[in-house]
Amino acid sequence: MLDKLEAIKERYEEIGKSLSDPELIKDMKEFTRLSKEYKSLEEIVQAHDKYSNILSNIEHNKEILSSKEDDDFKSLAKSELTELEEKKDQIEEEIKFLLIPKDPEDEKDVMLEIRAGTGGDEASIFAGDLYKMYIKYCEGRKWKVEVINQTFGTIDGFKEVVMKVSGQTVYGDLKYESGVHRVQRVPKTESQGRVHTSAASVAVMPEVEDVEVDLNESDIKVDTYRASGAGGQHVNKTESAVRLTHLPTGIVVECQEGRSQLKNREIAMGVLRTRIYDKMQREQDQKIASRRKSLVSTGDRSAKIRTYNYPQGRVTDHRINLTLYNLDNIIGGDIQEIIDALKIAENAEKLKEGSST
């Protein structure tokens, strides 16, 4: 374990020297990449330093016990040694988790899509609630959110909303939100006071670079139209909105948020590239049955992952059987406890798989 940690620390120090080179600033793409890698290694390096210090102190106390020091001094050293051994075991467990290979896509920005599912108008209202939940969560993480496209519901909320989220380890956290979210409550549209069940689906996809997906222009059908707002009214007199259809896959992407057709097309191309890459990755995962991925973060997109029960004020994540009775806080954007629990479950699963191979 110490050899692995030493190698990581060497890499950390090497990157640190590179980041202090004024020439690197000229290549912002490489500077950003190295900065993210440097940040990702920081926690492991801190654990390494703490672990090395504990090992050193253990050796020192063992030397005292085997020396000719007086009994009081030896008694103190023995007491310290017991504490140090406990700390050593504890930090070794922490390091095991830190050394689990990270998904290289965890550092990426994401395209987050929310779509109303079963439940009619109530599903659209719930999709709107999820949208607000993620906006609040992203604000708390100091992440940047840019709405790419939105189709409003008849009464409230959204039939569909697509947004780009940028920041530190965005995909690493938000990937756990992919799946079907279910709500149980009395809808605004219900006059009898009965509890209804509605659903909305969430898709979180890591943004991809141009080089990762090669798009042929001849495979893309481009349509332009006037952007519209809530209720269907036109908000732009020019055809600035763009719809791209990828003919080989049938994937359709729309963007109407920008005032410039050129800007909307550029954004739509990015979303299209991301969706195609996501489709390719999911097909590959299905083919490689031997490389079973964790159900926690990469389960079937059509699987029900979470239920928000308003009458009982509870939220249940079905993947890890976690139930919390603080629905108002969670729907208000406080979802970190759920994400952390899912991370722990996935890491435990990876450790178990690693020890069995």
C-alpha positions as CSV (number, residue, x, y, z in Angstrom):
1,M,0.0,0.0,0.0
2,L,2.8,2.4,0.9
3,D,4.4,1.9,-2.5
4,K,1.2,2.9,-4.3
5,L,0.9,5.9,-2.1
6,E,4.5,7.0,-2.7
7,A,3.9,6.7,-6.5
8,I,0.8,8.9,-6.2
9,K,2.6,11.5,-4.1
10,E,5.4,11.6,-6.7
11,R,2.8,12.2,-9.4
12,Y,1.2,14.9,-7.3
13,E,4.4,16.7,-6.8
14,E,5.3,16.4,-10.5
15,I,2.0,18.0,-11.4
16,G,2.5,20.7,-8.8
17,K,5.8,21.7,-10.5
18,S,4.1,21.7,-14.0
19,L,1.3,24.0,-12.8
20,S,3.8,26.5,-11.5
21,D,5.4,26.7,-15.0
22,P,4.3,30.0,-16.7
23,E,4.5,28.3,-20.1
24,L,1.6,25.9,-19.2
25,I,-0.8,28.8,-18.8
26,K,-0.6,29.3,-22.6
27,D,-2.3,25.9,-23.0
28,M,-5.5,26.4,-21.0
29,K,-6.9,23.0,-21.9
30,E,-3.8,21.2,-20.5
31,F,-3.7,23.5,-17.5
32,T,-7.3,22.7,-16.7
33,R,-6.8,19.0,-17.1
34,L,-3.7,19.0,-14.8
35,S,-5.5,21.2,-12.3
36,K,-8.3,18.7,-12.0
37,E,-5.9,15.7,-11.7
38,Y,-3.9,17.6,-9.0
39,K,-7.1,18.3,-7.1
40,S,-8.2,14.7,-7.4
41,L,-4.9,13.4,-5.9
42,E,-4.9,15.9,-3.0
43,E,-7.0,13.8,-0.6
44,I,-4.9,10.6,-1.2
45,V,-1.6,12.6,-0.6
46,Q,-2.9,14.0,2.6
47,A,-3.9,10.5,3.7
48,H,-0.4,9.3,2.7
49,D,1.3,12.0,4.9
50,K,-0.9,11.1,7.8
51,Y,-0.3,7.4,7.4
52,S,3.5,7.8,7.1
53,N,3.5,9.9,10.3
54,I,1.5,7.2,12.2
55,L,3.9,4.5,11.0
56,S,6.9,6.6,12.1
57,N,5.4,7.1,15.5
58,I,4.6,3.4,15.9
59,E,8.3,2.6,15.2
60,H,9.5,5.2,17.6
61,N,7.3,3.9,20.4
62,K,8.4,0.3,19.7
63,E,12.0,1.4,20.1
64,I,11.2,3.0,23.5
65,L,9.6,-0.3,24.6
66,S,12.7,-2.3,23.7
67,S,15.0,0.3,25.2
68,K,16.3,0.7,28.8
69,E,14.0,3.6,29.5
70,D,12.2,3.7,32.9
71,D,8.9,1.9,33.4
72,D,6.8,5.1,33.5
73,F,8.1,6.2,30.1
74,K,7.5,2.7,28.7
75,S,4.0,2.7,30.1
76,L,3.3,5.9,28.3
77,A,4.8,4.6,25.1
78,K,2.7,1.4,25.4
79,S,-0.5,3.4,25.8
80,E,0.3,5.6,22.8
81,L,1.2,2.6,20.7
82,T,-2.3,1.1,21.3
83,E,-3.9,4.3,20.1
84,L,-1.6,4.5,17.1
85,E,-2.4,0.9,16.1
86,E,-6.1,1.8,16.1
87,K,-5.5,4.9,14.0
88,K,-3.4,2.9,11.6
89,D,-6.2,0.3,11.1
90,Q,-8.7,3.2,10.6
91,I,-6.7,5.1,8.0
92,E,-5.8,1.9,6.1
93,E,-9.5,1.3,5.6
94,E,-9.9,4.9,4.4
95,I,-7.0,4.5,2.0
96,K,-8.5,1.3,0.6
97,F,-11.5,3.3,-0.6
98,L,-9.4,6.2,-1.8
99,L,-7.3,3.8,-3.9
100,I,-10.4,2.4,-5.7
101,P,-9.9,3.3,-9.4
102,K,-12.1,6.3,-10.1
103,D,-14.3,6.6,-13.2
104,P,-12.3,8.9,-15.6
105,E,-15.5,10.5,-16.5
106,D,-16.3,11.6,-12.9
107,E,-14.5,14.9,-13.5
108,K,-16.6,15.7,-16.6
109,D,-19.4,18.2,-16.9
110,V,-22.8,16.8,-17.7
111,M,-26.0,17.1,-19.8
112,L,-28.9,16.5,-17.4
113,E,-32.3,15.8,-18.9
114,I,-35.6,15.6,-17.0
115,R,-38.7,14.2,-18.8
116,A,-42.2,13.9,-17.5
117,G,-43.4,10.3,-17.5
118,T,-46.7,8.7,-16.5
119,G,-49.2,10.9,-14.7
120,G,-50.2,13.6,-17.2
121,D,-50.1,17.2,-15.9
122,E,-49.0,16.0,-12.4
123,A,-45.9,14.3,-14.0
124,S,-45.0,17.7,-15.6
125,I,-45.4,19.4,-12.3
126,F,-43.1,16.8,-10.6
127,A,-40.5,17.2,-13.4
128,G,-40.6,20.9,-12.5
129,D,-40.0,20.1,-8.8
130,L,-37.0,17.9,-9.7
131,Y,-35.6,20.7,-11.9
132,K,-35.8,23.1,-8.9
133,M,-34.3,20.4,-6.7
134,Y,-31.2,20.1,-8.9
135,I,-30.9,23.8,-9.5
136,K,-30.7,24.3,-5.7
137,Y,-28.3,21.4,-5.3
138,C,-26.0,22.9,-8.0
139,E,-26.2,26.3,-6.5
140,G,-25.0,24.8,-3.2
141,R,-22.0,23.2,-5.0
142,K,-21.2,26.4,-6.9
143,W,-21.8,24.7,-10.2
144,K,-22.8,26.6,-13.3
145,V,-26.2,25.6,-14.9
146,E,-27.1,26.5,-18.4
147,V,-30.6,25.5,-19.7
148,I,-30.3,24.2,-23.3
149,N,-33.9,23.4,-24.1
150,Q,-37.3,23.3,-22.2
151,T,-40.8,22.3,-23.1
152,F,-43.3,23.6,-20.6
153,G,-46.2,21.6,-19.2
154,T,-49.8,22.5,-19.8
155,I,-50.4,23.7,-16.2
156,D,-47.0,24.0,-14.7
157,G,-43.5,22.4,-14.7
158,F,-42.0,20.8,-17.8
159,K,-42.7,18.1,-20.3
160,E,-38.9,18.1,-20.9
161,V,-36.0,20.2,-19.7
162,V,-32.3,19.8,-20.8
163,M,-29.5,21.6,-19.0
164,K,-25.7,21.6,-19.0
165,V,-24.0,21.5,-15.5
166,S,-20.4,22.5,-15.2
167,G,-18.0,22.4,-12.3
168,Q,-15.8,20.1,-10.1
169,T,-16.6,16.4,-10.3
170,V,-20.1,17.0,-11.6
171,Y,-20.6,13.6,-13.2
172,G,-19.0,11.9,-10.2
173,D,-22.0,13.1,-8.1
174,L,-24.9,13.5,-10.4
175,K,-24.5,10.2,-12.2
176,Y,-26.4,8.5,-9.3
177,E,-29.5,10.5,-10.3
178,S,-30.1,8.7,-13.6
179,G,-33.3,6.6,-13.6
180,V,-37.0,6.9,-12.9
181,H,-38.1,9.1,-10.0
182,R,-41.6,8.5,-8.6
183,V,-43.9,10.8,-6.6
184,Q,-46.8,9.9,-4.4
185,R,-49.1,12.8,-3.4
186,V,-52.4,14.5,-3.9
187,P,-52.0,16.4,-7.2
188,K,-53.1,20.1,-7.7
189,T,-55.4,18.7,-10.3
190,E,-57.1,16.3,-7.9
191,S,-60.5,17.4,-6.5
192,Q,-61.2,14.3,-4.5
193,G,-58.1,14.5,-2.3
194,R,-56.8,11.1,-3.5
195,V,-53.1,10.2,-3.6
196,H,-51.8,9.7,-7.1
197,T,-48.5,8.1,-8.3
198,S,-46.6,9.9,-11.1
199,A,-43.1,9.7,-12.5
200,A,-40.4,11.6,-14.3
201,S,-37.2,10.2,-15.7
202,V,-33.7,11.7,-15.2
203,A,-30.8,11.1,-17.5
204,V,-27.3,12.3,-16.6
205,M,-24.7,12.0,-19.3
206,P,-21.0,13.0,-19.2
207,E,-20.2,15.7,-21.8
208,V,-17.8,14.5,-24.5
209,E,-15.2,16.2,-26.6
210,D,-15.3,16.5,-30.4
211,V,-12.6,13.8,-30.7
212,E,-14.6,11.2,-28.8
213,V,-17.5,11.1,-31.3
214,D,-16.9,11.6,-35.0
215,L,-20.0,13.1,-36.5
216,N,-20.6,13.1,-40.2
217,E,-22.5,16.3,-41.3
218,S,-24.3,14.3,-44.0
219,D,-25.9,12.2,-41.3
220,I,-27.5,15.2,-39.6
221,K,-30.7,16.8,-40.7
222,V,-31.0,20.5,-39.6
223,D,-34.3,22.3,-39.0
224,T,-34.8,25.8,-37.8
225,Y,-37.9,27.3,-36.2
226,R,-39.1,30.1,-33.9
227,A,-38.3,29.7,-30.2
228,S,-41.4,29.7,-28.0
229,G,-42.0,30.2,-24.3
230,A,-44.5,29.0,-21.7
231,G,-48.0,28.6,-23.1
232,G,-46.7,28.3,-26.6
233,Q,-46.3,32.1,-27.3
234,H,-43.4,33.1,-29.5
235,V,-40.5,34.8,-27.8
236,N,-38.4,35.3,-30.9
237,K,-39.5,36.7,-34.3
238,T,-36.5,35.0,-36.1
239,E,-36.0,31.3,-36.6
240,S,-33.2,31.0,-34.0
241,A,-34.2,27.7,-32.6
242,V,-32.4,24.6,-34.0
243,R,-33.5,21.0,-34.3
244,L,-30.9,18.4,-35.2
245,T,-31.8,14.8,-36.2
246,H,-29.1,12.2,-36.4
247,L,-30.4,9.9,-39.1
248,P,-28.4,6.7,-38.3
249,T,-29.6,6.6,-34.7
250,G,-32.8,8.7,-34.9
251,I,-31.6,10.9,-32.0
252,V,-33.3,14.3,-32.0
253,V,-31.9,17.4,-30.2
254,E,-33.4,20.8,-29.9
255,C,-32.0,24.1,-28.6
256,Q,-33.9,27.4,-28.4
257,E,-32.4,29.2,-25.4
258,G,-29.9,31.4,-27.3
259,R,-30.9,34.3,-29.5
260,S,-28.4,33.3,-32.2
261,Q,-29.1,30.4,-34.5
262,L,-25.4,29.8,-34.8
263,K,-25.0,29.5,-31.0
264,N,-28.0,27.3,-30.7
265,R,-26.6,25.0,-33.4
266,E,-23.2,24.8,-31.6
267,I,-24.9,23.9,-28.3
268,A,-27.2,21.4,-30.0
269,M,-24.2,19.7,-31.6
270,G,-22.6,19.3,-28.2
271,V,-25.8,17.7,-26.8
272,L,-26.1,15.4,-29.9
273,R,-22.5,14.3,-29.5
274,T,-23.1,13.5,-25.8
275,R,-26.3,11.5,-26.5
276,I,-24.7,9.5,-29.2
277,Y,-21.7,8.7,-27.0
278,D,-24.1,7.8,-24.1
279,K,-26.0,5.4,-26.4
280,M,-22.7,3.8,-27.6
281,Q,-21.5,3.3,-24.0
282,R,-24.8,1.8,-22.8
283,E,-24.8,-0.6,-25.8
284,Q,-21.2,-1.6,-25.0
285,D,-22.0,-2.2,-21.3
286,Q,-24.9,-4.5,-22.2
287,K,-22.7,-6.5,-24.5
288,I,-19.9,-7.0,-21.9
289,A,-21.8,-9.1,-19.5
290,S,-18.7,-10.2,-17.7
291,R,-17.9,-6.6,-16.7
292,R,-21.0,-6.2,-14.6
293,K,-21.3,-2.6,-13.6
294,S,-22.7,-1.4,-10.3
295,L,-26.4,-1.2,-10.2
296,V,-26.0,1.9,-8.0
297,S,-24.8,4.3,-10.6
298,T,-25.3,2.5,-14.0
299,G,-28.5,0.6,-13.7
300,D,-31.2,0.4,-16.3
301,R,-32.3,3.9,-17.2
302,S,-35.9,2.7,-17.1
303,A,-35.6,1.3,-13.5
304,K,-37.4,3.0,-10.6
305,I,-34.7,4.4,-8.4
306,R,-36.4,6.7,-5.9
307,T,-39.9,7.5,-4.5
308,Y,-40.9,10.8,-2.9
309,N,-43.9,10.1,-0.7
310,Y,-45.5,13.4,0.4
311,P,-48.3,12.0,2.8
312,Q,-45.6,10.3,4.9
313,G,-42.9,13.0,4.3
314,R,-40.4,10.3,3.2
315,V,-37.9,9.7,0.4
316,T,-36.8,6.1,-0.4
317,D,-33.9,5.2,-2.7
318,H,-34.7,1.7,-3.8
319,R,-31.2,0.7,-4.9
320,I,-29.8,0.7,-1.4
321,N,-33.1,0.6,0.6
322,L,-32.4,4.0,2.2
323,T,-35.4,5.8,3.6
324,L,-35.2,9.4,5.0
325,Y,-38.0,11.3,6.6
326,N,-36.9,14.8,5.5
327,L,-38.7,15.1,2.1
328,D,-39.0,18.9,2.3
329,N,-35.2,19.4,2.7
330,I,-34.5,16.8,-0.1
331,I,-36.9,18.3,-2.6
332,G,-35.4,21.6,-1.6
333,G,-32.0,20.5,-3.0
334,D,-30.4,18.8,0.1
335,I,-29.6,15.5,-1.7
336,Q,-26.0,15.1,-0.7
337,E,-26.7,12.5,2.1
338,I,-28.4,10.3,-0.5
339,I,-25.5,10.7,-3.0
340,D,-22.9,10.0,-0.3
341,A,-24.7,6.8,0.8
342,L,-24.9,5.6,-2.9
343,K,-21.1,6.3,-3.3
344,I,-20.3,4.3,-0.2
345,A,-22.5,1.4,-1.4
346,E,-20.8,1.4,-4.8
347,N,-17.3,1.6,-3.4
348,A,-18.1,-1.3,-1.0
349,E,-19.3,-3.3,-4.0
350,K,-16.1,-2.5,-5.9
351,L,-14.0,-3.5,-2.9
352,K,-15.9,-6.8,-2.7
353,E,-15.4,-7.5,-6.4
354,G,-11.7,-6.6,-6.2
355,S,-11.1,-9.0,-3.3
356,S,-12.9,-11.9,-5.1
357,T,-10.7,-11.6,-8.3
